[in-house]
Amino acid sequence: MKPLLFLLILQSAFSLLAQSNPEKTNILLILADDLGYSDLGCYGSEIKTPHLDSLATNGLRFTNFYNTARCWPTRAALMTGYYPQQVRRDSIKGKPGKGGGRGKRPSWAPLLPSLLKPAGYRSYHIGKWHLDGMPVAAGFDRSYYLKDQGRFFNPRTHYLDDKPLPTIKEGTHFYGTTELANRALEFLKEHDSNHKNSPFFTYLAFAAPHFPLHALPADIANYEKTYTSGWGTIRKQRHRRMSELGFPHIALSPVMPDLGPPYHFPGHLKILGENEVNRPLPWTSLTAPQKNFQARKMAIHAAMIDRMDQEIGRIIDHLKKTGQFDNTLILFLSDNGASAEIMVRDDGHDSKAPMGSAATYLCLGPGWSTTANTPFRKHKTWTHEGGISTPLIAHWPKRIDSKQEFRHTPAHAIDIVPTILELTGAKPADKGPPIPGKTLTPLFRADTANHHEALWWSHDGHHAILQNGWKAVSSSKQPWELYHLTNDRSENQDLAARHPDRLKKLITLWNERADQYLADAKK
């Protein structure tokens, strides 16, 4: 055989081999906890989030992405592609049958890592879990599980690869958000050393900025004077900044002065003292000590988000240094809207200790959560837009060519699993009902019409359904409301009385879906 012909044949063989064994995509899924829709700089915030802002500038921002309104149901959706009621991870109040509450998933609903393993992926979990079972037993190859969410400085319950670790003693140089990044980098470096020919799926589930408001003093200091103007002023500034960034115009919803925390603990309010308020009162009505107290709380909330962004930056730097950044799909979102909750748990609250330290237990509360969820109504737990709307940033230089673009098509946390399955070549489970989630890959290119025939919600008696821009929503034990989100995303004008037939059809569809999901849970 002539040398030139042999070389051409050899080149052709290598080309075919490369096509049959393309470089597989790495996946980094980052989940924040109780982050509001407008809490990132790239979504209108004054909080410094340069690393996430950079991902948004060089990727996509979704403006109509949804979660389930609560922490553990969203995690079930993210890891299975099902609505949580289908897999026994949330109930449907008002319907016969419990739907599982926080029960054990059906055998036909494995978590995403188990599906990725046959495709050659190694999977790593870091942070909060809030699912049944344990991470490694559920398919992850490595896990650092920080279960104790009430102690950012000295957790008592945490696990490495499903095995308990010693309690972190008080005074130890430890901060939960930083430790999660440390563990993520540990796993990624180990992957580079021992499994560099395998792609990875890394699920980094931060506890920040979920209560208690615990942050590093140096981070808090950066925001000491930022919030002294009050929650009303900051909310208007965020709303204006969103327009400047290019978000669709959405009217600012009116403040709901009578809507407080979803669960009332009067005894806890006494512990927190007279400077705590459980309603979004006009800032001018607060006393000077109350203003100082409330401004300090928001400064701690901002510091927690700022620190989370700093730690994400360390992981991004690692991916860049190891040449993996361009071929890693990074997805960032929140498990629910910002929380109006006010309570005291774990080690209690010492009012004499510095705010934000380990001895304190503070929550954001409805004044600031109204601001964090700008421009929407209500908060975590409710299925109005403030409870279920989340930022979603998608960044992937190798496949997402768009930069500084928005996607406005409604989509949901159930869409993450089918997206990852498509991109990795992994197969869905061969048993159980069809996954209701839809791959997001068409939206990586452009907005599409009717990505979902309808989206559905139910949590703690709050219900909602969205179809063709029309949303029916009901707070617990309250009448159904109807909004045309295409024109009224902030849910200001209830059209139930004007369109009773449309509302009736949506309620019927909601019930049909609810009955089906409860039936699925029994399989």
C-alpha positions as CSV (number, residue, x, y, z in Angstrom):
1,M,0.0,0.0,0.0
2,K,1.3,3.4,-0.9
3,P,2.3,5.6,2.1
4,L,-0.1,8.4,1.1
5,L,-3.0,6.1,0.7
6,F,-2.3,4.5,4.1
7,L,-2.1,7.9,5.8
8,L,-5.4,8.9,4.3
9,I,-7.0,5.7,5.5
10,L,-5.5,6.1,9.0
11,Q,-6.7,9.7,9.2
12,S,-10.2,8.6,8.1
13,A,-10.2,5.9,10.8
14,F,-9.2,8.4,13.5
15,S,-11.9,10.8,12.3
16,L,-14.6,8.1,12.5
17,L,-13.3,7.1,16.0
18,A,-13.5,10.8,17.1
19,Q,-17.1,11.0,15.8
20,S,-18.1,7.8,17.6
21,N,-16.4,8.9,20.8
22,P,-17.0,12.7,21.0
23,E,-15.8,14.6,24.1
24,K,-18.6,14.3,26.6
25,T,-20.0,17.4,28.3
26,N,-19.3,18.0,32.0
27,I,-22.2,19.3,34.0
28,L,-22.1,21.6,37.0
29,L,-25.5,22.2,38.6
30,I,-25.5,24.9,41.3
31,L,-28.5,25.4,43.5
32,A,-29.0,28.3,45.9
33,D,-31.4,28.1,48.9
34,D,-34.1,30.8,49.4
35,L,-32.5,33.1,46.9
36,G,-35.0,35.7,45.6
37,Y,-35.6,36.4,41.9
38,S,-33.8,39.8,42.0
39,D,-31.0,38.8,44.4
40,L,-28.2,38.6,41.8
41,G,-26.5,41.5,40.2
42,C,-27.4,40.2,36.7
43,Y,-31.1,40.1,37.8
44,G,-31.2,43.6,39.2
45,S,-29.5,43.4,42.6
46,E,-27.1,45.8,44.3
47,I,-25.4,42.7,45.7
48,K,-21.9,42.0,44.2
49,T,-22.1,38.7,42.3
50,P,-19.4,39.3,39.5
51,H,-18.8,35.6,38.8
52,L,-22.5,34.7,38.3
53,D,-22.9,38.0,36.4
54,S,-20.1,36.9,34.1
55,L,-21.7,33.6,33.4
56,A,-24.9,35.5,32.5
57,T,-23.1,38.0,30.3
58,N,-21.5,35.2,28.4
59,G,-24.5,32.9,28.4
60,L,-28.3,33.0,28.9
61,R,-30.6,34.4,31.5
62,F,-34.1,32.8,31.8
63,T,-36.8,35.2,32.9
64,N,-39.7,32.7,33.2
65,F,-38.1,29.8,35.0
66,Y,-39.9,28.1,37.9
67,N,-39.3,25.9,40.9
68,T,-41.8,24.2,43.2
69,A,-42.0,26.9,45.9
70,R,-40.1,24.9,48.6
71,C,-36.8,23.3,49.2
72,W,-37.3,19.5,49.3
73,P,-39.9,19.3,46.5
74,T,-37.6,21.3,44.1
75,R,-34.8,18.9,44.9
76,A,-36.9,15.9,44.0
77,A,-37.8,17.6,40.7
78,L,-34.2,18.5,39.9
79,M,-33.0,14.9,40.5
80,T,-35.8,12.9,39.0
81,G,-37.5,15.1,36.3
82,Y,-40.9,14.4,37.9
83,Y,-43.2,16.6,39.9
84,P,-42.5,15.8,43.6
85,Q,-46.0,14.5,44.2
86,Q,-45.4,11.8,41.5
87,V,-42.4,10.5,43.4
88,R,-43.9,10.7,46.9
89,R,-41.9,13.8,47.9
90,D,-44.8,16.2,48.5
91,S,-48.5,15.9,49.3
92,I,-51.5,17.6,47.7
93,K,-53.7,19.1,50.4
94,G,-57.4,18.8,49.7
95,K,-57.0,15.5,47.7
96,P,-57.5,12.0,49.1
97,G,-54.2,10.2,49.6
98,K,-51.1,11.8,50.9
99,G,-49.0,11.8,47.7
100,G,-46.1,10.7,49.8
101,G,-45.3,13.8,51.9
102,R,-41.5,13.4,52.3
103,G,-41.6,9.7,51.7
104,K,-39.5,7.2,49.9
105,R,-39.3,7.5,46.1
106,P,-40.8,4.6,44.0
107,S,-38.3,2.2,42.7
108,W,-39.1,3.4,39.2
109,A,-37.8,6.9,40.1
110,P,-34.0,6.7,40.4
111,L,-32.0,9.9,40.9
112,L,-30.0,11.4,38.0
113,P,-26.6,10.0,38.9
114,S,-27.8,6.4,38.6
115,L,-28.9,7.3,35.0
116,L,-25.6,8.9,34.2
117,K,-23.4,6.1,35.4
118,P,-24.1,3.8,32.3
119,A,-23.1,6.8,30.1
120,G,-19.7,6.8,31.8
121,Y,-20.2,9.8,34.1
122,R,-18.9,10.2,37.6
123,S,-21.2,12.1,39.9
124,Y,-20.4,14.3,42.9
125,H,-22.8,15.8,45.5
126,I,-21.8,18.7,47.8
127,G,-24.1,20.5,50.3
128,K,-27.7,20.2,51.1
129,W,-29.6,17.0,50.3
130,H,-33.2,17.0,51.5
131,L,-34.1,13.8,49.6
132,D,-34.8,10.3,50.9
133,G,-31.9,8.0,51.4
134,M,-28.3,9.0,51.3
135,P,-26.3,10.5,48.3
136,V,-23.8,7.7,47.6
137,A,-26.4,5.1,48.1
138,A,-28.5,7.0,45.6
139,G,-25.8,6.9,42.9
140,F,-23.3,9.6,43.6
141,D,-19.7,8.5,43.5
142,R,-18.6,11.0,46.2
143,S,-20.6,13.2,48.6
144,Y,-20.1,15.8,51.2
145,Y,-23.5,16.1,52.8
146,L,-23.9,19.1,55.2
147,K,-27.2,18.2,56.9
148,D,-27.1,20.7,59.7
149,Q,-28.5,23.8,58.0
150,G,-28.9,25.8,61.2
151,R,-25.2,26.2,62.0
152,F,-23.0,27.7,59.3
153,F,-20.1,28.0,61.7
154,N,-20.2,24.8,63.7
155,P,-22.4,22.1,62.2
156,R,-23.0,19.0,64.2
157,T,-24.3,16.7,61.5
158,H,-22.4,16.2,58.2
159,Y,-21.2,13.2,56.2
160,L,-18.5,12.2,53.8
161,D,-19.5,9.5,51.4
162,D,-22.5,8.7,53.6
163,K,-20.4,8.3,56.7
164,P,-20.7,10.7,59.7
165,L,-18.0,13.2,60.4
166,P,-17.1,14.7,63.8
167,T,-18.9,17.8,65.0
168,I,-17.2,21.1,64.1
169,K,-16.3,22.7,67.5
170,E,-17.2,26.3,68.2
171,G,-14.4,28.7,67.4
172,T,-13.1,26.5,64.6
173,H,-12.2,28.3,61.4
174,F,-15.1,26.9,59.4
175,Y,-17.9,28.5,57.3
176,G,-20.3,26.3,55.6
177,T,-20.4,28.1,52.2
178,T,-16.6,28.1,51.9
179,E,-16.4,24.4,53.0
180,L,-18.8,23.4,50.3
181,A,-16.5,25.0,47.7
182,N,-13.5,23.3,49.4
183,R,-15.2,19.9,49.0
184,A,-16.2,20.6,45.4
185,L,-12.6,21.4,44.5
186,E,-11.4,18.4,46.4
187,F,-13.6,16.1,44.4
188,L,-12.9,17.8,41.1
189,K,-9.1,17.7,41.7
190,E,-9.4,14.0,42.6
191,H,-11.4,13.5,39.4
192,D,-8.7,15.2,37.3
193,S,-6.0,12.9,38.9
194,N,-7.8,9.6,38.8
195,H,-10.7,9.8,36.3
196,K,-9.7,12.5,33.8
197,N,-11.0,10.4,30.9
198,S,-14.5,10.3,32.4
199,P,-16.9,13.3,32.3
200,F,-18.4,14.5,35.5
201,F,-21.7,15.7,36.9
202,T,-21.3,17.9,40.0
203,Y,-24.3,18.9,42.0
204,L,-23.4,21.8,44.3
205,A,-26.3,22.6,46.6
206,F,-25.5,25.7,48.8
207,A,-27.5,26.4,52.0
208,A,-27.0,30.1,51.4
209,P,-28.8,32.4,51.8
210,H,-31.3,30.3,53.8
211,F,-31.8,31.2,57.4
212,P,-30.2,31.5,59.9
213,L,-28.5,34.7,58.7
214,H,-24.9,33.7,59.4
215,A,-22.1,35.4,57.5
216,L,-18.4,36.3,57.8
217,P,-17.8,39.7,59.5
218,A,-15.7,40.9,56.6
219,D,-18.4,40.1,54.1
220,I,-21.1,41.8,56.2
221,A,-18.9,45.0,56.5
222,N,-19.2,45.5,52.7
223,Y,-22.9,46.1,53.1
224,E,-23.1,48.0,56.4
225,K,-24.6,51.1,54.9
226,T,-26.2,49.6,51.8
227,Y,-29.7,49.1,53.2
228,T,-30.2,52.0,55.6
229,S,-32.5,53.6,53.0
230,G,-35.1,50.8,53.6
231,W,-36.7,48.0,51.8
232,G,-39.1,50.1,49.7
233,T,-36.3,52.2,48.2
234,I,-34.1,49.1,47.5
235,R,-37.1,47.4,45.8
236,K,-37.7,50.4,43.5
237,Q,-34.0,50.5,42.6
238,R,-33.9,46.9,41.7
239,H,-37.0,47.2,39.6
240,R,-35.4,50.1,37.7
241,R,-32.1,48.3,37.3
242,M,-33.9,45.2,35.8
243,S,-35.3,47.5,33.1
244,E,-31.8,48.9,32.5
245,L,-30.4,45.4,32.1
246,G,-33.0,44.6,29.4
247,F,-35.5,42.5,31.3
248,P,-39.1,42.6,30.0
249,H,-41.1,45.4,31.6
250,I,-43.1,44.0,34.5
251,A,-45.1,46.3,36.7
252,L,-44.0,46.4,40.3
253,S,-46.5,44.5,42.3
254,P,-48.0,46.4,45.3
255,V,-46.6,45.5,48.7
256,M,-48.9,43.3,50.7
257,P,-48.8,44.9,54.1
258,D,-50.9,42.3,55.9
259,L,-49.0,39.2,54.5
260,G,-46.5,38.0,57.1
261,P,-44.6,34.7,57.6
262,P,-46.3,31.5,56.3
263,Y,-46.0,30.0,59.8
264,H,-46.6,32.0,62.9
265,F,-44.4,31.6,66.0
266,P,-45.4,34.3,68.5
267,G,-43.0,33.0,71.1
268,H,-40.1,33.3,68.7
269,L,-40.9,36.9,68.1
270,K,-40.6,37.6,71.8
271,I,-37.1,36.0,71.8
272,L,-36.0,38.2,68.9
273,G,-37.2,41.4,70.6
274,E,-39.0,44.5,69.7
275,N,-36.8,45.4,66.7
276,E,-38.1,42.4,64.7
277,V,-41.2,43.0,62.6
278,N,-43.3,40.3,60.9
279,R,-44.9,42.5,58.3
280,P,-43.6,44.6,55.4
281,L,-44.5,47.8,57.1
282,P,-43.7,51.2,55.6
283,W,-40.0,51.9,56.4
284,T,-40.9,55.4,57.7
285,S,-43.1,53.7,60.4
286,L,-40.2,51.9,62.0
287,T,-38.3,53.2,64.9
288,A,-34.6,54.1,64.5
289,P,-33.5,50.9,66.3
290,Q,-35.8,48.8,64.1
291,K,-34.4,50.4,61.0
292,N,-30.8,49.6,62.1
293,F,-31.8,46.0,63.0
294,Q,-33.6,45.4,59.7
295,A,-30.9,47.0,57.6
296,R,-28.3,44.8,59.3
297,K,-30.3,41.7,58.6
298,M,-30.3,42.5,54.9
299,A,-26.6,43.2,55.0
300,I,-26.1,39.7,56.3
301,H,-28.3,38.2,53.6
302,A,-26.3,40.1,51.0
303,A,-23.0,38.9,52.5
304,M,-24.2,35.3,52.3
305,I,-24.9,35.7,48.6
306,D,-21.7,37.6,48.0
307,R,-19.7,34.8,49.7
308,M,-21.5,32.2,47.6
309,D,-20.5,34.0,44.5
310,Q,-16.9,34.3,45.6
311,E,-16.8,30.5,46.2
312,I,-18.4,29.8,42.8
313,G,-15.6,32.0,41.4
314,R,-13.0,29.6,42.9
315,I,-14.6,26.7,41.1
316,I,-14.8,28.6,37.8
317,D,-11.1,29.4,38.1
318,H,-10.3,25.7,38.6
319,L,-12.3,24.7,35.5
320,K,-10.5,27.4,33.5
321,K,-7.0,26.3,34.7
322,T,-7.7,22.7,33.9
323,G,-9.1,23.5,30.4
324,Q,-12.6,22.2,31.3
325,F,-14.5,25.5,31.4
326,D,-15.6,25.6,27.7
327,N,-16.9,22.1,27.8
328,T,-18.8,22.4,31.1
329,L,-22.5,23.3,31.1
330,I,-23.1,25.4,34.2
331,L,-26.6,25.8,35.4
332,F,-27.5,28.0,38.4
333,L,-30.9,28.4,40.0
334,S,-32.7,28.7,43.3
335,D,-35.0,26.2,45.0
336,N,-37.8,28.7,45.8
337,G,-38.3,32.4,46.3
338,A,-37.0,34.4,49.2
339,S,-38.5,33.5,52.5
340,A,-40.8,35.6,54.7
341,E,-40.3,33.1,57.6
342,I,-39.4,34.3,61.1
343,M,-38.4,31.7,63.7
344,V,-35.7,30.6,66.1
345,R,-34.3,27.1,66.0
346,D,-31.1,25.1,66.9
347,D,-28.9,27.0,69.3
348,G,-31.4,29.8,69.8
349,H,-30.8,33.5,69.6
350,D,-28.5,35.6,71.8
351,S,-29.5,39.2,71.3
352,K,-26.3,40.4,72.8
353,A,-24.1,38.6,70.3
354,P,-23.1,40.3,67.0
355,M,-25.8,39.9,64.4
356,G,-24.8,37.2,61.9
357,S,-22.6,35.3,64.3
358,A,-23.1,31.7,65.4
359,A,-24.9,32.6,68.6
360,T,-27.7,34.4,66.7
361,Y,-30.6,33.1,64.8
362,L,-32.2,35.6,62.4
363,C,-34.4,35.3,59.4
364,L,-35.0,37.7,56.4
365,G,-38.7,38.2,57.1
366,P,-41.4,39.6,54.8
367,G,-40.1,43.2,54.6
368,W,-36.9,42.2,52.8
369,S,-38.2,39.0,51.1
370,T,-40.7,41.3,49.3
371,T,-37.7,43.2,48.0
372,A,-35.7,40.0,47.2
373,N,-38.6,38.7,45.1
374,T,-38.9,42.0,43.1
375,P,-41.1,42.5,41.1
376,F,-43.4,39.7,42.2
377,R,-46.0,39.0,44.8
378,K,-45.7,36.7,47.9
379,H,-42.8,34.5,49.0
380,K,-41.4,31.0,49.4
381,T,-44.2,28.4,50.0
382,W,-46.8,30.3,48.0
383,T,-47.4,29.5,44.4
384,H,-47.8,33.1,43.3
385,E,-44.9,34.3,41.2
386,G,-42.8,35.4,44.2
387,G,-42.7,31.9,45.6
388,I,-42.0,30.0,42.4
389,S,-39.9,32.2,40.2
390,T,-36.2,31.6,40.1
391,P,-33.2,33.0,38.1
392,L,-31.7,30.4,35.8
393,I,-28.3,31.1,34.3
394,A,-27.1,28.7,31.6
395,H,-23.4,29.0,30.4
396,W,-21.6,26.6,28.0
397,P,-19.1,28.2,25.6
398,K,-18.8,25.1,23.5
399,R,-22.5,24.9,22.6
400,I,-24.3,28.1,23.7
401,D,-23.1,30.7,21.3
402,S,-25.5,33.4,22.5
403,K,-24.2,36.0,24.8
404,Q,-26.1,38.5,27.0
405,E,-29.4,37.0,25.7
406,F,-32.6,36.3,27.6
407,R,-35.0,33.4,27.2
408,H,-38.6,34.1,28.1
409,T,-40.2,30.7,27.4
410,P,-41.8,29.3,30.6
411,A,-39.8,26.3,31.9
412,H,-39.4,24.4,35.2
413,A,-37.0,22.5,37.4
414,I,-38.5,19.3,36.1
415,D,-36.7,20.2,32.8
416,I,-33.2,19.8,34.2
417,V,-33.1,16.0,34.2
418,P,-34.2,15.5,30.5
419,T,-31.8,18.3,29.4
420,I,-28.9,16.5,31.1
421,L,-30.0,13.1,29.8
422,E,-30.1,14.4,26.2
423,L,-26.7,16.2,26.4
424,T,-24.9,13.2,28.0
425,G,-26.5,10.5,25.9
426,A,-27.8,8.8,29.1
427,K,-31.1,7.0,29.0
428,P,-34.2,7.6,31.2
429,A,-35.4,4.8,33.5
430,D,-37.3,2.2,31.6
431,K,-40.1,1.9,34.2
432,G,-42.6,4.3,35.6
433,P,-44.7,7.1,33.9
434,P,-43.2,9.3,31.3
435,I,-41.1,12.2,32.7
436,P,-43.1,15.4,32.4
437,G,-40.0,17.5,32.1
438,K,-38.8,18.7,28.7
439,T,-35.3,19.2,27.5
440,L,-34.2,22.8,27.5
441,T,-31.8,22.4,24.6
442,P,-34.1,24.1,22.0
443,L,-34.2,27.1,24.3
444,F,-30.4,27.3,24.3
445,R,-30.8,28.4,20.6
446,A,-34.0,30.5,20.8
447,D,-37.3,30.9,22.5
448,T,-39.9,28.4,21.4
449,A,-43.7,28.4,21.5
450,N,-45.5,25.9,23.9
451,H,-42.4,24.3,25.4
452,H,-44.9,22.9,28.0
453,E,-48.6,22.2,27.3
454,A,-49.1,23.4,30.9
455,L,-47.1,23.7,34.2
456,W,-48.5,22.7,37.5
457,W,-47.9,23.4,41.2
458,S,-49.1,22.3,44.6
459,H,-47.5,22.9,47.9
460,D,-48.9,23.2,51.4
461,G,-52.4,23.9,50.1
462,H,-51.2,26.5,47.6
463,H,-52.1,25.5,44.0
464,A,-51.4,26.9,40.5
465,I,-51.5,25.9,36.9
466,L,-50.1,27.9,33.9
467,Q,-51.2,27.3,30.3
468,N,-50.7,29.5,27.3
469,G,-49.9,32.6,29.4
470,W,-52.9,32.2,31.7
471,K,-52.4,31.2,35.3
472,A,-54.9,30.0,37.8
473,V,-53.6,30.2,41.4
474,S,-55.1,29.7,44.8
475,S,-53.5,30.4,48.2
476,S,-54.4,27.9,50.9
477,K,-58.2,27.8,51.6
478,Q,-58.7,30.9,49.4
479,P,-60.6,31.2,46.1
480,W,-58.9,30.7,42.8
481,E,-57.6,33.7,41.1
482,L,-56.9,34.2,37.3
483,Y,-54.0,36.2,35.8
484,H,-52.9,36.7,32.2
485,L,-49.2,36.5,32.8
486,T,-48.3,37.5,29.3
487,N,-49.5,41.0,30.2
488,D,-49.5,40.9,34.0
489,R,-46.6,38.8,35.3
490,S,-46.8,40.5,38.7
491,E,-50.3,39.3,39.2
492,N,-51.9,42.6,39.8
493,Q,-55.2,42.2,38.1
494,D,-57.4,39.2,39.0
495,L,-59.5,38.3,35.9
496,A,-61.5,35.5,37.6
497,A,-64.8,37.3,37.4
498,R,-64.2,38.4,33.8
499,H,-63.2,35.0,32.5
500,P,-65.1,32.4,34.6
501,D,-65.1,29.8,31.8
502,R,-61.3,30.0,31.2
503,L,-60.8,29.8,35.0
504,K,-63.0,26.7,35.2
505,K,-61.1,24.9,32.5
506,L,-57.8,25.6,34.2
507,I,-59.1,24.4,37.5
508,T,-60.4,21.2,35.8
509,L,-57.0,20.7,34.2
510,W,-55.3,21.2,37.6
511,N,-57.5,18.6,39.2
512,E,-56.9,16.1,36.3
513,R,-53.1,16.5,36.7
514,A,-53.4,16.2,40.5
515,D,-55.3,13.0,40.3
516,Q,-52.8,11.6,37.8
517,Y,-49.8,12.5,39.9
518,L,-51.3,10.9,43.0
519,A,-52.0,7.8,41.0
520,D,-48.4,7.8,39.8
521,A,-47.3,7.9,43.4
522,K,-49.1,4.7,44.2
523,K,-47.4,2.7,41.5
